[in-house]
């Protein structure tokens, strides 16, 4: 009886070890494929949740896969600290371990940081900006009848079909209070392109923080990691 118990314990340890080795291999393979598919500068972190892993492999369904990447290029901007959660992932053994066909997920939800520079580089030259609650305060000079006029403004951020919309909500022309604001407002109304996000994510929200813009994104029926 004692030998049987020892044998069962040893078998359980071997099965757990095999399960953990298998999940590590699969995570590494998915990371490699994502790096190649999206031209990432560094391999993203990949965590396949749920235990045991091998039963998920057998069923071809995975509860959740979490992805993380420190930097991801997107439409000329750089996404920092990208975090994506995939749920309802479906894949055969060959697909997870490097097959040529797609791995699919029912849903994906993620977030990332975008630096203030992504907004600043699309404003008229020389404009400075800083967080102002849920908005941004911007200041600089704009052209008026051949001269440069000092302007300060508060701009609101939102989601458009092609990226982050920047809309003036208050504009002040310093020293010239009688001038119409419409011409200046149009120069400060811009869009930061973010329509080509990894994993076919679509921008859903943008929030101002002290460290930059935190964006949210989501997608359904995601196909990813073609080799």
N, C-alpha and C positions, 0 to 999 in steps of 0.2 A: 504493500500500500504506500509506504514511504517513497519507494522508487517511482511509483506511478505519479505521486504528487510532484516529485522533483521533475519528472519528465514533462508533466503538464505545465509547470511553471516555466521550464526552459523553453517549451514550445511557444508559450504565450509571449515570452521575452523576444524570441526570434520573430514572431509575427508582428509584434509592435515595431521592432527594429526594421523589418522589411517594409512595413507601412510608412515609417518616417523617412526611410531612404527613398522610397518611391515618390513620396510627396516632394522631397527636396529636388529630385531629378526633374519632376514635372514643372515645379516652380522655376527652375533654372532654364528649362526649355522654353517656357512661355515668355520669360524675361528676354531671352535671346531673340525670339521671334518679334516681340514688340519693339525691341531696339532696332531691328532691321526694317520692320514695316514702317516705322515713323521717323527713322533717322535720328534717334535720340543720341545725345552726346555721351550719356552714361546708361548702363543697364538699370532698368527700373526694379524696385523691390516688388516681389510677388509673394503673396501669402494665400494659400488655399486652406480655407477653414473647414472644420468638421472632422470628426474622427469616428470610425476609421476612414482613411482615404481610399483604400483599395475597394471598399464596397461602393463608393461613389464612382470609381473607375468602371467597375463591373456594370453599374446601372447606366453609365454615360451621362449622369446628372450630378452637378456639383452645387452645393448649397450657396457658397459665396467665395469669390476671389477678390482680394484687395490688392490694388496696385498703388505704387508711390514712385515719384520721380522728383529729383531736386530741381531740374531745369528741362523745359520742353519748349522748343520753338513753335510759334503759332502765328501765322499772318504777319511776320515781321516783329512781333512782340515775343517776350520770353515769359512763360508761365513758371512760377516758382512754387515749390512745395505742392506739386500736383498730387492729389489723392483721389482715387476712383474706386468705387465698390461695384462689382458686378454680381448680380444675383440671377438665379435660374440659368446657370451655365450648362450648355449641352455640348458634349464632345466625346468621340470615341477614343480609345486608347491611342491609336495612331495619330489622331488629330492633336491630342495633348502632347504627345512625345515627338512631334515634329512632322506630321503629315502635311501634305500640300493643300488640303482643303481648309475651310473656315471652321473656327470655333465660334459659337454663337452664345449670346446672353440675352435673356428676356428684358433685363433692365440694367441701366448703368447710371450712377449718380456720382458726381465729383465736385471738387473745389480746388482752387488754386489762388495764388497771389499774382497780381500784375503790378509792376512798379508804376509810380506816378509819371515816370518818364515816357511811358506809352501814350499818355495824354499830352504831356508837355511838348513832345516832338511834333505834334500835329497842330498845336496852337501857333499863332504868329510868332516869329522869331523873338527870342529874348523874354518871353513870358515866364513868370515864376508862379508856382502854385503851392498850396498847402492845404491840409485837411481842415474843414470847417464844419464840424458836426457830421451830418449825413451828406453834405455837399463839399465842394472845393472852392477855395478862394484863389483867384488868379489876378495877376497884375503885370502890367507891361505898357508898351506904347503901340498905338495903331496909327496908320496913315490917315491924314485928313488934309486935303487941299495942299499936298506937297510937304506937309509938316508931320512930325511925329507927336501924337497927343497922348499924354499919360492916361491910362484907363485901368480901373480895377473892377472886378466883377465877381459875383457868386454864380457858380454853375452847378446844375444838378446832373446826376448820372443815371442812366437807365439802360434798358435792353432794347436794341433794335433788331431788325432782321439780319443785319450784317455785323453787329458787334456792340460796343458800348457807346451809347449816344451821350453827347455832352451838350447840354442846353442851358443858356444863360437865363437866370431868374432875376438877376439884378445887375445893372451896369451903371458905373459912375465914371464920368469924364472929369478928371480932376481940374478944377479951376475954370471949367466951361460948362456950367450947369444948364445953360439954355439950349445946348445942342441936342438934336434928335438922337435917340439911342438905337434906332433900328439898324442903321448902317454898321454900327459897332457890334451889335448883337449878332448879326449875320456872320461876322468874321470869327466869332467865338463859338459858333454852332458847328460842331464836328462829330465825326464817328470814328472811333478806334476800331479798326477791323478785327473781328475775332469770329469769323464764320467757319474757319477750318481748324477745328479742335480735334485732338486725337480721339480715337475710338468713336468717331462720328457723334461726339457730344455736341449738344446745342446749348448756347448760353441761356441761362434762366434768371440769373440775378447778379447784381453788383452792389457792393457795400464799401463805403469809405472807412478805412482804418488808419491808425497813425503810421503804419508801416507800408501802406499801399492799398490797392483795391482788391478786395476778396470777391472772387467770382464763383458762382454756382453754375453747374451744368448738368444735363441729364440726357438720356436717350433710351429708346426702346428697340428691341430686336436688333441688337448690336452684333455685327460680324467683325471679327478682328484676327490679327496675327496670321495673315497669309504669308507663306514663305516663298 
